[in-house]
Amino acid sequence: MDTSDGVISTIDQLSRINNTGFAFQEYENLIDPEAIKASEHYKFPSWLFLAGQHGEFELIFSIPRERAGDFIQKAGEINWHPIELGRATKDGTITLPLYNKTAKLDTGYLRNLYNEVNGDKSRYIEQLLQLDQQLR
């Protein structure tokens, strides 16, 4: 799936379609270094960049663990270096390592939040920051 609705939204949709959960390994390597700098400057949690819509940039896909080694080798042969996001899980939850713990994300809430606030960007950011505070 493409990530135009946001990485977290895409993972949420994939998890629902496949009746799985997902455990992110880390997330800062998924965010552009300039966005990380902006998050530091504005004191905005960088992980929230994964929540918002941002246009067509990347694809998220999965492969069976037993085929990962072969896949990485073949991808390297054509100078393609996909980034591993994490692992599918059986428990149906989506987790992200945040604030020295594993945070369980309400990805349905995140996926629908922008529409819930009727596109009001100030309210959207306010709600995202409130969620971040709850996860601390």
Secondary structure, 3 states (H helix, E strand, C coil): CECCCCHHHHHHHHHHHHCCEEEECCCHHHCCHHHHHHHHHCCCCHHHHHCCCCCCCCECCCCCHHHHHHHHHHHHHCCCCCCCCEEEECCCCEEEEECCEEEEECHHHHHHHHHHCCCCHHHHHHHHHHHHHHHC
